[in-house]
Structure formats: structure tokens, C-alpha cells
Amino acid sequence: MPDSVIRVLLIEDNPLHARMLRGFLESLTTPAFPVSWEGSLTSGLNRAAEEDFDVVLLDLVLPDSRGLDTFLRWKANAPQIPVVVLTGLDDMALATRAVENGAQDYLLKNQITAALLSRSLRYAVERVWARSEEWDSPMFRVAHQQFLKAAQFMGLDDNIRQRLLFPQRTQVLSLPFRRDGYDQVETVFGYRVQHVLTMGPTKGGVRYHPSVSLGEVAALAMWMTWKCALMGLPYGGAKGGVRIDPRGLSRQELQRLTRRYTSEIIHIIGPDKDIPAPDLGTNAQVMAWMMDTYSEQVGHTVPEVVTGKPVVLGGSVGRKEATGQGVIFMVEEAAKHLGMDLSKSTAVIQGFGNVGSHAAHFLEELDTTIIGISDVSGGLYNDKGFDIEELRQYTAENGSLEGYSECDRISNSELLELSCDILVPAAIENQITAGNADRIQCKILAEGANGPTTTEADEILNERDIFVVPDILANAGGVTVSYFEWVQGTQNYMWTLDEINSRLRKIMTRAFHEVLHRADRDDLDLRTASLIQGIERVTKAKLKRGLFP
Ligand code: NAD
């Protein structure tokens, strides 16, 4: 934090409350909280236009503005100043909506103490500063918004809430690797982030993609924590990645890059510490190189250091297909719940990599007609349905879906808006936004990708009664079979594909119904219910373990 003075603008029309809050703020010294007071939104906005403030304490019910509108008007006019909302017990729902829309925190007026006020304001400023200076990414903002919303619904202990907002351990690297000519060295950025170290080793994929950043990896690590907890796996969340487009690398370059990345993070990974797996832009071969590099360094073969490796090296049967398979297990449960017949349904899938191609294959096995499919080269549409095996062969031979005939070419954004029963985004994040959510025309949205839907879009989809199976539930099949792979590795005992799939279905189906029950009972959307289930487990573990020292 750069400063020891935090300038507060208090916008509160009740003079008694204002006096109490000013009293608290003026009693604080490290940092000091010089405070200016305004009694209406208009005068507050005028003041903010004339003077610099670090944070605003905003009552949402004012003489010239009421409810969420107060927050939205503030945000539209002074977006750079973090907001802590003041709320009464009777308008908690309003505070939740303000946090969903970007407020940093909320305080219950009748429970405020000087210490609580100081911490909330400091953290609001710190969080904005840390996010913009260190962690900023659209994905991290979404992960924070989702977490804060769930934390509010469940009344999460404030100490735990603060602890879970940022990862516990982070490694930022710049790493070199040689290009094929051996005269040119590329230096690229890499990351490994471990969000929660409480539950056991951490677990999470490694992505190679040009948009990888600290904020993106941190968001993905956070989601991994909730996902593992929701599935009841003994892991905390982690994620790693390198900011590079792997399509521009030869096989040898990819290998050198992977080995160097592994050796740079070697002291924080290990079968009992942190276990990487494939993600966007990486695959079983990359895991084999990671495992080999680690094993070379420690002097013996350690297959359990990664999951998602080739079966011949101790990988699990069914792991490659597991994420796509899990997505479709969840689609089956959702369809049962909604009374839909999948053999008479249509589906659209964005992304034809590991998750998308397997999801398409398993849907095809259920006789669902896949009318739209896409990859980075664009989308394909055929109302008669695609032959998925043929598309797989085509991409294996040509590298992508580009040039595939016998269908109409459409863009990725047109694809998402096709009328269908099931939509599976299985490519990248931020695909369904406030800009297109009202044109999405499916009954079930099953999130194969991580973070494909923004918070604003979520709200629109909920209002339109689209059944959203959120990422931390829908794509949890990958990490669950990774867990099976790790267990098989540590026990040196291999399971059959039937054992893998029936255990996977059992675990995911249990989680689905627990989430559904929670959502019905507490009148929540499935995403918030899933997050709460996961956060609750982590919270219990943290409270039981206690705080060192
Ligand atoms: P992948 O690299 O195997 O495939 C990604 C696919 O998305 C490719 O077909 C690519 O062409 C396409 N794509 C890339 N950019 C695109 C764009 N801008 N528009 C449309 N398509 C685009 O990756 P994957 O392992 O299948 O991962 C996909 C998503 O699923 C990611 O969000 C990942 O985090 C998530 N996920 C993967 C796993 C796993 O086990 N692999 C597990 C859980 C979640």
C-alpha cells in the first residue's frame, strides 16, 4: 500500500450516523482517515469532482437517490474511487447487488466499530490497488465478484473472507528458452499460483496462451479451490501458465519451454505439494515432459507429480476425456431435472479442443444433434448435425476446423447465439457477456470452459430462466479424474475405465444434487449455490486448523 493516509468521502444523510462514523474515523491514526462529509449523492459527486479521495463510504438511501441506483450513479461518475456501501440489516439484498456490481465491501450500520471500519476501508483501497497494480484482469474481477456475492449470502466470517480473496502463494517468472536455430533466445513470462494451502496439496492446470497473466492465473486458481472443495477432493486450488501462443512453437521448442518452466517452479511443486495438469494449450505430452524434468531433478521417477500424463507413464484411463465426459454427465442430470429428452435435443459447442471435442463425442453418443461447433478459426453450422469423428479426423489432419466444407461458416459470436437446447462454451473466458446474454437461445448452458460468463451476463441469463450449470460444477470431471490418477499413482494400482467413469458420475451427480438442493432451499442461482458449497468446506477446514502462530 503506497500511503499512510486514506482520504474518505462519507455520503450519509442521517446526521447521527454521520457523526458516529466521523468519530470512529477521526479516532484512528495508523493510517489516518481524514474524512469529508456530504449528505446527498449530488453534493458527494460534486465534492469528488473537486477533491481527491481514496475511498467513499456510501449510504444507498439518500434524499436524491435510492437503492442500487445510488451505487450505479456513483460508479458511472466516479469509477476510479473504491466504494464501501453502508447498509441496514433489512436491506442486505441491496448490499449484495452493489457488491455484484463492483462495490468493494459493505458494512452493516448497526454493527460498525472503529476497528471494522478501519479494516474495511483499508482493504477496499488495498484490493483496488493490488488488483490494478498487480493482479488486474477481467477474470480476476469476475472471480472476486462471484466470491464476494457468495460470501455475503452465506454470511462468511470476515477474517476468512479477507484471507480467501488473494492467493496464498505466487511465483512470477521470466524464463528463457532457445528457438530451433539455437542462436535466438526467447524470454517469456510464466506463473504458478497456489490459492489455498489448507486442504492438502494444491492442484491445477498449466495453460499456454497469449493472454495468460497473473490476474488470470489467480482467478483460475481461486476457482480450482471451490471446484475441488465442491467435489470433496483433498486439494486446494492452483493454476499456472506461460504467456505464449504454443501454435507458433515447434515440438522441440515446446519441450524446451516446458522443461525450463518446470525447473523454475520445481521447489513449489511435488506430489505432496502442488500437482499440475493440462489446461488450455497444453496436453498429455507437455505433462510427460514436466514429469520427466521433475524426476530427473529429484533422481527417481515420480509419476504423481503431474496428472493428465500419457497412460503409458502412469496416466489414468479416462483422464483425457474426463472433463468433456463430466460436462455431459451434468447435462444429463440437468436434462432429467428439466424433463428434456436428449435424443431429441440439439447442441452447440464452442471450442473443439480437449473439452469441446470430448463433450461433443459424448453428446453424440446420447443421440443429441450437434448443429454448431467452433474453434479459434471460426464456427460451423449444419442443421442436420455433424459427424464428430469426422471432424476430429479433419482437425487431426489440418490443425483446425478451417476449410471444413459441407456446412455454413459462421463467426464464434454467431455460434453462441444459435437457437439450440444445449450450449457448451468450451474454449476461453468472457464469451457470454452483457453484450450478448439476451440473445443466447439455449435451455441448458453447461460451462465447459472456466469463466465463460461474466457476472452481468449471469444476471440476464437467470432472469431469462436459462439453466446454467456453472464451470466449477460442469467442468469438474477433469480434476476429479486427475485425483483418481493421483490416487492410483500413489497406490501403484490401476483402475478400469468402468471404475473411473462410475466413480466420476457418482461424485459429480452427488455434487449436482447438493447444489440444486441448496439453490432451491436458499433461492439462489446454481453458481452462487456451488460457490457456497465449496467456500463452506474450505472455511470449516480453515477454522478447524486455526491460525499460526
Ligand atoms: P484446448 O487448448 O485443448 O482447446 C481449446 C479450444 O478452444 C480449441 O479448439 C481452440 O481452437 C478454441 N479456441 C481458442 N480460442 C478461441 C476463441 N477465441 N474462440 C473460439 N474458440 C477458441 O483447451 P481445453 O483443455 O479444451 O480447455 C478449454 C477450456 O476448458 C479452458 O477454459 C480450460 O480452462 C477449461 N478446462 C479444461 C480442462 C481440461 O481438463 N483440459 C478442465 C477444466 C476446465
Boltz pocket constraint, residues with backbone or C-beta under 6 A from the ligand:
constraints:
  - pocket:
      binder: B
      contacts: [[A, 278], [A, 279], [A, 280], [A, 281], [A, 282], [A, 319], [A, 320], [A, 323], [A, 350], [A, 351], [A, 352], [A, 353], [A, 354], [A, 355], [A, 356], [A, 374], [A, 375], [A, 376], [A, 377], [A, 412], [A, 426], [A, 427], [A, 428], [A, 429], [A, 448], [A, 449], [A, 450], [A, 475], [A, 476], [A, 478], [A, 479]]
      max_distance: 6.0
